[in-house]
Every structure is written in C-alpha cells, then in structure tokens.
Amino acid sequence: YLKAKAQVPLLTGDNMPEVKSIFREVLPKQGQLAMEDVPTLVLCKPKLLPLKSVTLEKLEKMQMEAQEAIKQQELASRQTQ
C-alpha cells in the first residue's frame, strides 16, 4: 500500500514545471501482506568442452593412418629391391 504524501513542483532545464508525487510506504495492520517474488540468477556447473573437436580428431587419425600406410609401402618397396 502506498499513500501519496504531497506533490512537489520541480523545474526542468526548460523551466517547465513537472509535478512529482512523493510516496510513503504504509503497511496494513490487519490482513495478509503480499510480497513480490523477484527472480534471481542460479549458477550451474560449467560444462567442460573438449580441447579438440570430434571432427579434428577424426582428421588427425586419418592423417596418421595415411602416414603409416606410406611408411609400410616404402619399407615394402625397399625390401623388394
């Protein structure tokens, strides 16, 4: 419950009067008092992200397999010579 106490004229930069009400809080003596629930931030656990993406790991694996295959072919060609 808010009760208007007085109206105070204010002057702005253009010298136009502006009326502003000053409110004083009044609590009821009987009955229920309602409170407004204000949402607050809830912190959650941080999600761990991989340092390398799955695609990058697959590409690196394919590259290593290709290099191993080339080495095996070179060894096989040296042995046949």
PDB file of N, CA, C and O in Angstrom:
ATOM      1  N   TYR A   1       0.834  -1.176   0.000  1.00  0.00           N
ATOM      2  CA  TYR A   1       0.000   0.000   0.000  1.00  0.00           C
ATOM      3  C   TYR A   1       0.878   1.238   0.000  1.00  0.00           C
ATOM      4  O   TYR A   1       1.798   1.362   0.809  1.00  0.00           O
ATOM      5  N   LEU A   2       0.594   2.126  -0.889  1.00  0.00           N
ATOM      6  CA  LEU A   2       1.339   3.375  -0.949  1.00  0.00           C
ATOM      7  C   LEU A   2       0.360   4.530  -0.798  1.00  0.00           C
ATOM      8  O   LEU A   2      -0.740   4.496  -1.350  1.00  0.00           O
ATOM      9  N   LYS A   3       0.748   5.513  -0.079  1.00  0.00           N
ATOM     10  CA  LYS A   3      -0.116   6.660   0.172  1.00  0.00           C
ATOM     11  C   LYS A   3       0.613   7.915  -0.298  1.00  0.00           C
ATOM     12  O   LYS A   3       1.760   8.149   0.084  1.00  0.00           O
ATOM     13  N   ALA A   4      -0.046   8.717  -1.123  1.00  0.00           N
ATOM     14  CA  ALA A   4       0.578   9.941  -1.608  1.00  0.00           C
ATOM     15  C   ALA A   4       0.658  10.944  -0.475  1.00  0.00           C
ATOM     16  O   ALA A   4      -0.332  11.201   0.211  1.00  0.00           O
ATOM     17  N   LYS A   5       1.832  11.506  -0.282  1.00  0.00           N
ATOM     18  CA  LYS A   5       2.034  12.467   0.803  1.00  0.00           C
ATOM     19  C   LYS A   5       1.833  13.887   0.308  1.00  0.00           C
ATOM     20  O   LYS A   5       1.051  14.642   0.886  1.00  0.00           O
ATOM     21  N   ALA A   6       2.519  14.253  -0.740  1.00  0.00           N
ATOM     22  CA  ALA A   6       2.413  15.617  -1.247  1.00  0.00           C
ATOM     23  C   ALA A   6       2.874  15.643  -2.686  1.00  0.00           C
ATOM     24  O   ALA A   6       3.524  14.713  -3.164  1.00  0.00           O
ATOM     25  N   GLN A   7       2.537  16.696  -3.355  1.00  0.00           N
ATOM     26  CA  GLN A   7       3.014  16.890  -4.709  1.00  0.00           C
ATOM     27  C   GLN A   7       3.959  18.072  -4.702  1.00  0.00           C
ATOM     28  O   GLN A   7       3.612  19.160  -4.242  1.00  0.00           O
ATOM     29  N   VAL A   8       5.160  17.846  -5.218  1.00  0.00           N
ATOM     30  CA  VAL A   8       6.193  18.874  -5.195  1.00  0.00           C
ATOM     31  C   VAL A   8       6.482  19.294  -6.627  1.00  0.00           C
ATOM     32  O   VAL A   8       6.854  18.450  -7.442  1.00  0.00           O
ATOM     33  N   PRO A   9       6.321  20.589  -6.968  1.00  0.00           N
ATOM     34  CA  PRO A   9       6.655  21.016  -8.334  1.00  0.00           C
ATOM     35  C   PRO A   9       8.167  21.091  -8.509  1.00  0.00           C
ATOM     36  O   PRO A   9       8.883  21.598  -7.646  1.00  0.00           O
ATOM     37  N   LEU A  10       8.632  20.581  -9.631  1.00  0.00           N
ATOM     38  CA  LEU A  10      10.056  20.624  -9.962  1.00  0.00           C
ATOM     39  C   LEU A  10      10.236  21.414 -11.244  1.00  0.00           C
ATOM     40  O   LEU A  10       9.356  21.412 -12.105  1.00  0.00           O
ATOM     41  N   LEU A  11      11.356  22.083 -11.378  1.00  0.00           N
ATOM     42  CA  LEU A  11      11.661  22.816 -12.597  1.00  0.00           C
ATOM     43  C   LEU A  11      12.692  22.031 -13.391  1.00  0.00           C
ATOM     44  O   LEU A  11      13.710  21.594 -12.855  1.00  0.00           O
ATOM     45  N   THR A  12      12.412  21.859 -14.676  1.00  0.00           N
ATOM     46  CA  THR A  12      13.354  21.155 -15.538  1.00  0.00           C
ATOM     47  C   THR A  12      14.230  22.172 -16.248  1.00  0.00           C
ATOM     48  O   THR A  12      14.128  23.371 -15.988  1.00  0.00           O
ATOM     49  N   GLY A  13      15.086  21.703 -17.139  1.00  0.00           N
ATOM     50  CA  GLY A  13      16.002  22.582 -17.852  1.00  0.00           C
ATOM     51  C   GLY A  13      15.286  23.623 -18.699  1.00  0.00           C
ATOM     52  O   GLY A  13      15.816  24.711 -18.926  1.00  0.00           O
ATOM     53  N   ASP A  14      14.082  23.297 -19.168  1.00  0.00           N
ATOM     54  CA  ASP A  14      13.324  24.237 -19.996  1.00  0.00           C
ATOM     55  C   ASP A  14      12.421  25.129 -19.147  1.00  0.00           C
ATOM     56  O   ASP A  14      11.567  25.829 -19.692  1.00  0.00           O
ATOM     57  N   ASN A  15      12.591  25.119 -17.828  1.00  0.00           N
ATOM     58  CA  ASN A  15      11.769  25.882 -16.886  1.00  0.00           C
ATOM     59  C   ASN A  15      10.294  25.511 -16.960  1.00  0.00           C
ATOM     60  O   ASN A  15       9.422  26.337 -16.691  1.00  0.00           O
ATOM     61  N   MET A  16      10.023  24.264 -17.328  1.00  0.00           N
ATOM     62  CA  MET A  16       8.644  23.780 -17.333  1.00  0.00           C
ATOM     63  C   MET A  16       8.410  23.058 -16.025  1.00  0.00           C
ATOM     64  O   MET A  16       9.177  22.162 -15.672  1.00  0.00           O
ATOM     65  N   PRO A  17       7.375  23.425 -15.299  1.00  0.00           N
ATOM     66  CA  PRO A  17       7.124  22.753 -14.023  1.00  0.00           C
ATOM     67  C   PRO A  17       6.707  21.309 -14.252  1.00  0.00           C
ATOM     68  O   PRO A  17       5.901  21.013 -15.134  1.00  0.00           O
ATOM     69  N   GLU A  18       7.260  20.426 -13.453  1.00  0.00           N
ATOM     70  CA  GLU A  18       6.928  19.000 -13.516  1.00  0.00           C
ATOM     71  C   GLU A  18       6.449  18.600 -12.132  1.00  0.00           C
ATOM     72  O   GLU A  18       7.097  18.916 -11.135  1.00  0.00           O
ATOM     73  N   VAL A  19       5.330  17.914 -12.064  1.00  0.00           N
ATOM     74  CA  VAL A  19       4.765  17.528 -10.776  1.00  0.00           C
ATOM     75  C   VAL A  19       5.222  16.116 -10.465  1.00  0.00           C
ATOM     76  O   VAL A  19       5.042  15.207 -11.275  1.00  0.00           O
ATOM     77  N   LYS A  20       5.816  15.928  -9.286  1.00  0.00           N
ATOM     78  CA  LYS A  20       6.296  14.617  -8.865  1.00  0.00           C
ATOM     79  C   LYS A  20       5.681  14.310  -7.505  1.00  0.00           C
ATOM     80  O   LYS A  20       5.751  15.129  -6.588  1.00  0.00           O
ATOM     81  N   SER A  21       5.085  13.140  -7.377  1.00  0.00           N
ATOM     82  CA  SER A  21       4.482  12.740  -6.109  1.00  0.00           C
ATOM     83  C   SER A  21       5.518  12.045  -5.249  1.00  0.00           C
ATOM     84  O   SER A  21       6.331  11.266  -5.747  1.00  0.00           O
ATOM     85  N   ILE A  22       5.485  12.325  -3.979  1.00  0.00           N
ATOM     86  CA  ILE A  22       6.351  11.646  -3.026  1.00  0.00           C
ATOM     87  C   ILE A  22       5.481  10.625  -2.296  1.00  0.00           C
ATOM     88  O   ILE A  22       4.475  10.987  -1.686  1.00  0.00           O
ATOM     89  N   PHE A  23       5.867   9.359  -2.357  1.00  0.00           N
ATOM     90  CA  PHE A  23       5.079   8.293  -1.753  1.00  0.00           C
ATOM     91  C   PHE A  23       5.725   7.821  -0.464  1.00  0.00           C
ATOM     92  O   PHE A  23       6.947   7.729  -0.347  1.00  0.00           O
ATOM     93  N   ARG A  24       4.870   7.526   0.492  1.00  0.00           N
ATOM     94  CA  ARG A  24       5.317   6.981   1.764  1.00  0.00           C
ATOM     95  C   ARG A  24       4.698   5.594   1.900  1.00  0.00           C
ATOM     96  O   ARG A  24       3.508   5.415   1.639  1.00  0.00           O
ATOM     97  N   GLU A  25       5.495   4.624   2.303  1.00  0.00           N
ATOM     98  CA  GLU A  25       5.020   3.248   2.419  1.00  0.00           C
ATOM     99  C   GLU A  25       4.167   3.101   3.670  1.00  0.00           C
ATOM    100  O   GLU A  25       4.557   3.525   4.758  1.00  0.00           O
ATOM    101  N   VAL A  26       2.986   2.488   3.497  1.00  0.00           N
ATOM    102  CA  VAL A  26       2.081   2.246   4.621  1.00  0.00           C
ATOM    103  C   VAL A  26       1.806   0.751   4.673  1.00  0.00           C
ATOM    104  O   VAL A  26       1.323   0.178   3.697  1.00  0.00           O
ATOM    105  N   LEU A  27       2.110   0.109   5.806  1.00  0.00           N
ATOM    106  CA  LEU A  27       1.871  -1.320   5.964  1.00  0.00           C
ATOM    107  C   LEU A  27       0.527  -1.533   6.645  1.00  0.00           C
ATOM    108  O   LEU A  27       0.201  -0.814   7.589  1.00  0.00           O
ATOM    109  N   PRO A  28      -0.270  -2.512   6.186  1.00  0.00           N
ATOM    110  CA  PRO A  28      -1.567  -2.770   6.825  1.00  0.00           C
ATOM    111  C   PRO A  28      -1.376  -3.389   8.208  1.00  0.00           C
ATOM    112  O   PRO A  28      -0.439  -4.153   8.437  1.00  0.00           O
ATOM    113  N   LYS A  29      -2.279  -3.047   9.120  1.00  0.00           N
ATOM    114  CA  LYS A  29      -2.200  -3.595  10.480  1.00  0.00           C
ATOM    115  C   LYS A  29      -2.919  -4.929  10.573  1.00  0.00           C
ATOM    116  O   LYS A  29      -2.628  -5.719  11.471  1.00  0.00           O
ATOM    117  N   GLN A  30      -3.847  -5.200   9.672  1.00  0.00           N
ATOM    118  CA  GLN A  30      -4.564  -6.470   9.651  1.00  0.00           C
ATOM    119  C   GLN A  30      -4.541  -7.016   8.229  1.00  0.00           C
ATOM    120  O   GLN A  30      -4.372  -6.271   7.264  1.00  0.00           O
ATOM    121  N   GLY A  31      -4.713  -8.321   8.119  1.00  0.00           N
ATOM    122  CA  GLY A  31      -4.764  -8.943   6.809  1.00  0.00           C
ATOM    123  C   GLY A  31      -3.406  -9.481   6.386  1.00  0.00           C
ATOM    124  O   GLY A  31      -2.432  -9.462   7.140  1.00  0.00           O
ATOM    125  N   GLN A  32      -3.383  -9.954   5.171  1.00  0.00           N
ATOM    126  CA  GLN A  32      -2.160 -10.562   4.648  1.00  0.00           C
ATOM    127  C   GLN A  32      -1.305  -9.516   3.942  1.00  0.00           C
ATOM    128  O   GLN A  32      -1.812  -8.570   3.339  1.00  0.00           O
ATOM    129  N   LEU A  33      -0.024  -9.713   4.034  1.00  0.00           N
ATOM    130  CA  LEU A  33       0.919  -8.841   3.350  1.00  0.00           C
ATOM    131  C   LEU A  33       1.498  -9.617   2.170  1.00  0.00           C
ATOM    132  O   LEU A  33       2.099 -10.675   2.360  1.00  0.00           O
ATOM    133  N   ALA A  34       1.325  -9.107   0.969  1.00  0.00           N
ATOM    134  CA  ALA A  34       1.815  -9.787  -0.228  1.00  0.00           C
ATOM    135  C   ALA A  34       3.217  -9.294  -0.549  1.00  0.00           C
ATOM    136  O   ALA A  34       3.506  -8.100  -0.463  1.00  0.00           O
ATOM    137  N   MET A  35       4.080 -10.230  -0.918  1.00  0.00           N
ATOM    138  CA  MET A  35       5.442  -9.876  -1.314  1.00  0.00           C
ATOM    139  C   MET A  35       5.653 -10.310  -2.752  1.00  0.00           C
ATOM    140  O   MET A  35       5.154 -11.352  -3.176  1.00  0.00           O
ATOM    141  N   GLU A  36       6.385  -9.514  -3.490  1.00  0.00           N
ATOM    142  CA  GLU A  36       6.682  -9.843  -4.876  1.00  0.00           C
ATOM    143  C   GLU A  36       7.930 -10.712  -4.920  1.00  0.00           C
ATOM    144  O   GLU A  36       8.962 -10.369  -4.342  1.00  0.00           O
ATOM    145  N   ASP A  37       7.823 -11.845  -5.615  1.00  0.00           N
ATOM    146  CA  ASP A  37       8.962 -12.751  -5.744  1.00  0.00           C
ATOM    147  C   ASP A  37       9.831 -12.269  -6.896  1.00  0.00           C
ATOM    148  O   ASP A  37       9.376 -12.193  -8.037  1.00  0.00           O
ATOM    149  N   VAL A  38      11.058 -11.951  -6.600  1.00  0.00           N
ATOM    150  CA  VAL A  38      11.982 -11.445  -7.612  1.00  0.00           C
ATOM    151  C   VAL A  38      12.863 -12.597  -8.082  1.00  0.00           C
ATOM    152  O   VAL A  38      13.536 -13.229  -7.268  1.00  0.00           O
ATOM    153  N   PRO A  39      12.868 -12.880  -9.389  1.00  0.00           N
ATOM    154  CA  PRO A  39      13.726 -13.968  -9.877  1.00  0.00           C
ATOM    155  C   PRO A  39      15.201 -13.609  -9.716  1.00  0.00           C
ATOM    156  O   PRO A  39      15.608 -12.469  -9.938  1.00  0.00           O
ATOM    157  N   THR A  40      15.976 -14.591  -9.330  1.00  0.00           N
ATOM    158  CA  THR A  40      17.409 -14.384  -9.148  1.00  0.00           C
ATOM    159  C   THR A  40      18.175 -15.328 -10.067  1.00  0.00           C
ATOM    160  O   THR A  40      17.627 -16.316 -10.555  1.00  0.00           O
ATOM    161  N   LEU A  41      19.424 -15.018 -10.292  1.00  0.00           N
ATOM    162  CA  LEU A  41      20.263 -15.863 -11.131  1.00  0.00           C
ATOM    163  C   LEU A  41      20.651 -17.128 -10.379  1.00  0.00           C
ATOM    164  O   LEU A  41      20.969 -17.083  -9.191  1.00  0.00           O
ATOM    165  N   VAL A  42      20.622 -18.246 -11.074  1.00  0.00           N
ATOM    166  CA  VAL A  42      21.032 -19.520 -10.493  1.00  0.00           C
ATOM    167  C   VAL A  42      22.266 -19.978 -11.255  1.00  0.00           C
ATOM    168  O   VAL A  42      22.234 -20.133 -12.476  1.00  0.00           O
ATOM    169  N   LEU A  43      23.342 -20.192 -10.528  1.00  0.00           N
ATOM    170  CA  LEU A  43      24.577 -20.629 -11.167  1.00  0.00           C
ATOM    171  C   LEU A  43      24.568 -22.146 -11.318  1.00  0.00           C
ATOM    172  O   LEU A  43      24.200 -22.866 -10.390  1.00  0.00           O
ATOM    173  N   CYS A  44      24.969 -22.621 -12.479  1.00  0.00           N
ATOM    174  CA  CYS A  44      25.023 -24.059 -12.708  1.00  0.00           C
ATOM    175  C   CYS A  44      26.478 -24.466 -12.938  1.00  0.00           C
ATOM    176  O   CYS A  44      27.360 -23.624 -13.107  1.00  0.00           O
ATOM    177  N   LYS A  45      26.700 -25.767 -12.940  1.00  0.00           N
ATOM    178  CA  LYS A  45      28.053 -26.283 -13.133  1.00  0.00           C
ATOM    179  C   LYS A  45      28.543 -25.923 -14.534  1.00  0.00           C
ATOM    180  O   LYS A  45      27.768 -25.974 -15.489  1.00  0.00           O
ATOM    181  N   PRO A  46      29.806 -25.564 -14.667  1.00  0.00           N
ATOM    182  CA  PRO A  46      30.322 -25.272 -16.008  1.00  0.00           C
ATOM    183  C   PRO A  46      30.426 -26.554 -16.828  1.00  0.00           C
ATOM    184  O   PRO A  46      30.772 -27.613 -16.306  1.00  0.00           O
ATOM    185  N   LYS A  47      30.126 -26.444 -18.094  1.00  0.00           N
ATOM    186  CA  LYS A  47      30.215 -27.601 -18.976  1.00  0.00           C
ATOM    187  C   LYS A  47      31.620 -27.649 -19.555  1.00  0.00           C
ATOM    188  O   LYS A  47      32.115 -26.662 -20.099  1.00  0.00           O
ATOM    189  N   LEU A  48      32.253 -28.803 -19.432  1.00  0.00           N
ATOM    190  CA  LEU A  48      33.611 -28.965 -19.948  1.00  0.00           C
ATOM    191  C   LEU A  48      33.546 -29.239 -21.445  1.00  0.00           C
ATOM    192  O   LEU A  48      32.861 -30.159 -21.892  1.00  0.00           O
ATOM    193  N   LEU A  49      34.255 -28.444 -22.196  1.00  0.00           N
ATOM    194  CA  LEU A  49      34.302 -28.625 -23.635  1.00  0.00           C
ATOM    195  C   LEU A  49      35.614 -29.306 -24.001  1.00  0.00           C
ATOM    196  O   LEU A  49      36.647 -29.017 -23.397  1.00  0.00           O
ATOM    197  N   PRO A  50      35.589 -30.205 -24.979  1.00  0.00           N
ATOM    198  CA  PRO A  50      36.838 -30.863 -25.379  1.00  0.00           C
ATOM    199  C   PRO A  50      37.784 -29.857 -26.019  1.00  0.00           C
ATOM    200  O   PRO A  50      37.352 -28.895 -26.654  1.00  0.00           O
ATOM    201  N   LEU A  51      39.083 -30.095 -25.841  1.00  0.00           N
ATOM    202  CA  LEU A  51      40.067 -29.203 -26.445  1.00  0.00           C
ATOM    203  C   LEU A  51      40.094 -29.353 -27.959  1.00  0.00           C
ATOM    204  O   LEU A  51      40.367 -28.395 -28.683  1.00  0.00           O
ATOM    205  N   LYS A  52      39.807 -30.561 -28.429  1.00  0.00           N
ATOM    206  CA  LYS A  52      39.754 -30.805 -29.868  1.00  0.00           C
ATOM    207  C   LYS A  52      38.356 -31.296 -30.209  1.00  0.00           C
ATOM    208  O   LYS A  52      37.743 -32.042 -29.446  1.00  0.00           O
ATOM    209  N   SER A  53      37.870 -30.877 -31.346  1.00  0.00           N
ATOM    210  CA  SER A  53      36.553 -31.331 -31.765  1.00  0.00           C
ATOM    211  C   SER A  53      36.650 -32.767 -32.281  1.00  0.00           C
ATOM    212  O   SER A  53      37.734 -33.251 -32.605  1.00  0.00           O
ATOM    213  N   VAL A  54      35.528 -33.420 -32.351  1.00  0.00           N
ATOM    214  CA  VAL A  54      35.484 -34.810 -32.820  1.00  0.00           C
ATOM    215  C   VAL A  54      35.959 -34.879 -34.268  1.00  0.00           C
ATOM    216  O   VAL A  54      36.673 -35.806 -34.649  1.00  0.00           O
ATOM    217  N   THR A  55      35.564 -33.906 -35.061  1.00  0.00           N
ATOM    218  CA  THR A  55      35.970 -33.891 -36.471  1.00  0.00           C
ATOM    219  C   THR A  55      37.478 -33.747 -36.602  1.00  0.00           C
ATOM    220  O   THR A  55      38.100 -34.426 -37.419  1.00  0.00           O
ATOM    221  N   LEU A  56      38.069 -32.866 -35.801  1.00  0.00           N
ATOM    222  CA  LEU A  56      39.521 -32.680 -35.852  1.00  0.00           C
ATOM    223  C   LEU A  56      40.240 -33.960 -35.441  1.00  0.00           C
ATOM    224  O   LEU A  56      41.253 -34.319 -36.042  1.00  0.00           O
ATOM    225  N   GLU A  57      39.733 -34.649 -34.429  1.00  0.00           N
ATOM    226  CA  GLU A  57      40.348 -35.914 -34.008  1.00  0.00           C
ATOM    227  C   GLU A  57      40.265 -36.955 -35.122  1.00  0.00           C
ATOM    228  O   GLU A  57      41.218 -37.700 -35.346  1.00  0.00           O
ATOM    229  N   LYS A  58      39.126 -37.011 -35.824  1.00  0.00           N
ATOM    230  CA  LYS A  58      38.984 -37.957 -36.932  1.00  0.00           C
ATOM    231  C   LYS A  58      39.974 -37.634 -38.047  1.00  0.00           C
ATOM    232  O   LYS A  58      40.596 -38.536 -38.609  1.00  0.00           O
ATOM    233  N   LEU A  59      40.121 -36.350 -38.367  1.00  0.00           N
ATOM    234  CA  LEU A  59      41.066 -35.964 -39.419  1.00  0.00           C
ATOM    235  C   LEU A  59      42.497 -36.314 -39.036  1.00  0.00           C
ATOM    236  O   LEU A  59      43.260 -36.805 -39.869  1.00  0.00           O
ATOM    237  N   GLU A  60      42.867 -36.066 -37.785  1.00  0.00           N
ATOM    238  CA  GLU A  60      44.220 -36.412 -37.334  1.00  0.00           C
ATOM    239  C   GLU A  60      44.446 -37.918 -37.391  1.00  0.00           C
ATOM    240  O   GLU A  60      45.526 -38.370 -37.772  1.00  0.00           O
ATOM    241  N   LYS A  61      43.438 -38.694 -37.017  1.00  0.00           N
ATOM    242  CA  LYS A  61      43.556 -40.153 -37.061  1.00  0.00           C
ATOM    243  C   LYS A  61      43.732 -40.628 -38.504  1.00  0.00           C
ATOM    244  O   LYS A  61      44.560 -41.495 -38.780  1.00  0.00           O
ATOM    245  N   MET A  62      42.948 -40.054 -39.423  1.00  0.00           N
ATOM    246  CA  MET A  62      43.072 -40.430 -40.835  1.00  0.00           C
ATOM    247  C   MET A  62      44.453 -40.066 -41.373  1.00  0.00           C
ATOM    248  O   MET A  62      45.036 -40.827 -42.145  1.00  0.00           O
ATOM    249  N   GLN A  63      44.978 -38.912 -40.972  1.00  0.00           N
ATOM    250  CA  GLN A  63      46.296 -38.483 -41.431  1.00  0.00           C
ATOM    251  C   GLN A  63      47.381 -39.425 -40.904  1.00  0.00           C
ATOM    252  O   GLN A  63      48.293 -39.789 -41.647  1.00  0.00           O
ATOM    253  N   MET A  64      47.293 -39.822 -39.633  1.00  0.00           N
ATOM    254  CA  MET A  64      48.280 -40.744 -39.061  1.00  0.00           C
ATOM    255  C   MET A  64      48.220 -42.097 -39.756  1.00  0.00           C
ATOM    256  O   MET A  64      49.257 -42.699 -40.033  1.00  0.00           O
ATOM    257  N   GLU A  65      47.003 -42.582 -40.041  1.00  0.00           N
ATOM    258  CA  GLU A  65      46.866 -43.867 -40.734  1.00  0.00           C
ATOM    259  C   GLU A  65      47.461 -43.786 -42.139  1.00  0.00           C
ATOM    260  O   GLU A  65      48.097 -44.733 -42.603  1.00  0.00           O
ATOM    261  N   ALA A  66      47.253 -42.654 -42.817  1.00  0.00           N
ATOM    262  CA  ALA A  66      47.813 -42.495 -44.168  1.00  0.00           C
ATOM    263  C   ALA A  66      49.337 -42.465 -44.110  1.00  0.00           C
ATOM    264  O   ALA A  66      49.994 -43.062 -44.963  1.00  0.00           O
ATOM    265  N   GLN A  67      49.913 -41.779 -43.114  1.00  0.00           N
ATOM    266  CA  GLN A  67      51.371 -41.736 -42.984  1.00  0.00           C
ATOM    267  C   GLN A  67      51.931 -43.122 -42.680  1.00  0.00           C
ATOM    268  O   GLN A  67      52.979 -43.489 -43.213  1.00  0.00           O
ATOM    269  N   GLU A  68      51.260 -43.893 -41.841  1.00  0.00           N
ATOM    270  CA  GLU A  68      51.714 -45.257 -41.542  1.00  0.00           C
ATOM    271  C   GLU A  68      51.649 -46.129 -42.786  1.00  0.00           C
ATOM    272  O   GLU A  68      52.546 -46.937 -43.028  1.00  0.00           O
ATOM    273  N   ALA A  69      50.588 -45.970 -43.579  1.00  0.00           N
ATOM    274  CA  ALA A  69      50.464 -46.756 -44.810  1.00  0.00           C
ATOM    275  C   ALA A  69      51.595 -46.411 -45.777  1.00  0.00           C
ATOM    276  O   ALA A  69      52.138 -47.300 -46.433  1.00  0.00           O
ATOM    277  N   ILE A  70      51.954 -45.134 -45.873  1.00  0.00           N
ATOM    278  CA  ILE A  70      53.056 -44.717 -46.759  1.00  0.00           C
ATOM    279  C   ILE A  70      54.376 -45.310 -46.269  1.00  0.00           C
ATOM    280  O   ILE A  70      55.177 -45.771 -47.083  1.00  0.00           O
ATOM    281  N   LYS A  71      54.618 -45.308 -44.965  1.00  0.00           N
ATOM    282  CA  LYS A  71      55.849 -45.884 -44.411  1.00  0.00           C
ATOM    283  C   LYS A  71      55.920 -47.374 -44.708  1.00  0.00           C
ATOM    284  O   LYS A  71      56.982 -47.883 -45.068  1.00  0.00           O
ATOM    285  N   GLN A  72      54.805 -48.078 -44.562  1.00  0.00           N
ATOM    286  CA  GLN A  72      54.791 -49.518 -44.835  1.00  0.00           C
ATOM    287  C   GLN A  72      55.063 -49.787 -46.310  1.00  0.00           C
ATOM    288  O   GLN A  72      55.768 -50.736 -46.652  1.00  0.00           O
ATOM    289  N   GLN A  73      54.503 -48.952 -47.183  1.00  0.00           N
ATOM    290  CA  GLN A  73      54.754 -49.127 -48.618  1.00  0.00           C
ATOM    291  C   GLN A  73      56.229 -48.874 -48.941  1.00  0.00           C
ATOM    292  O   GLN A  73      56.820 -49.584 -49.755  1.00  0.00           O
ATOM    293  N   GLU A  74      56.824 -47.853 -48.297  1.00  0.00           N
ATOM    294  CA  GLU A  74      58.242 -47.569 -48.537  1.00  0.00           C
ATOM    295  C   GLU A  74      59.112 -48.727 -48.044  1.00  0.00           C
ATOM    296  O   GLU A  74      60.068 -49.112 -48.716  1.00  0.00           O
ATOM    297  N   LEU A  75      58.785 -49.284 -46.872  1.00  0.00           N
ATOM    298  CA  LEU A  75      59.546 -50.430 -46.358  1.00  0.00           C
ATOM    299  C   LEU A  75      59.396 -51.639 -47.279  1.00  0.00           C
ATOM    300  O   LEU A  75      60.365 -52.352 -47.541  1.00  0.00           O
ATOM    301  N   ALA A  76      58.191 -51.862 -47.761  1.00  0.00           N
ATOM    302  CA  ALA A  76      57.959 -52.999 -48.656  1.00  0.00           C
ATOM    303  C   ALA A  76      58.709 -52.810 -49.968  1.00  0.00           C
ATOM    304  O   ALA A  76      59.248 -53.772 -50.514  1.00  0.00           O
ATOM    305  N   SER A  77      58.752 -51.584 -50.482  1.00  0.00           N
ATOM    306  CA  SER A  77      59.455 -51.343 -51.754  1.00  0.00           C
ATOM    307  C   SER A  77      60.968 -51.466 -51.564  1.00  0.00           C
ATOM    308  O   SER A  77      61.653 -51.887 -52.496  1.00  0.00           O
ATOM    309  N   ARG A  78      61.511 -51.120 -50.410  1.00  0.00           N
ATOM    310  CA  ARG A  78      62.945 -51.263 -50.142  1.00  0.00           C
ATOM    311  C   ARG A  78      63.327 -52.742 -50.015  1.00  0.00           C
ATOM    312  O   ARG A  78      64.402 -53.150 -50.455  1.00  0.00           O
ATOM    313  N   GLN A  79      62.456 -53.528 -49.423  1.00  0.00           N
ATOM    314  CA  GLN A  79      62.760 -54.949 -49.241  1.00  0.00           C
ATOM    315  C   GLN A  79      62.740 -55.688 -50.576  1.00  0.00           C
ATOM    316  O   GLN A  79      63.492 -56.644 -50.763  1.00  0.00           O
ATOM    317  N   THR A  80      61.899 -55.262 -51.491  1.00  0.00           N
ATOM    318  CA  THR A  80      61.831 -55.938 -52.792  1.00  0.00           C
ATOM    319  C   THR A  80      62.999 -55.538 -53.684  1.00  0.00           C
ATOM    320  O   THR A  80      63.288 -56.252 -54.644  1.00  0.00           O
ATOM    321  N   GLN A  81      63.669 -54.450 -53.416  1.00  0.00           N
ATOM    322  CA  GLN A  81      64.784 -54.012 -54.267  1.00  0.00           C
ATOM    323  C   GLN A  81      65.977 -54.792 -53.954  1.00  0.00           C
ATOM    324  O   GLN A  81      67.029 -54.581 -54.559  1.00  0.00           O
TER     325      GLN A  81
END
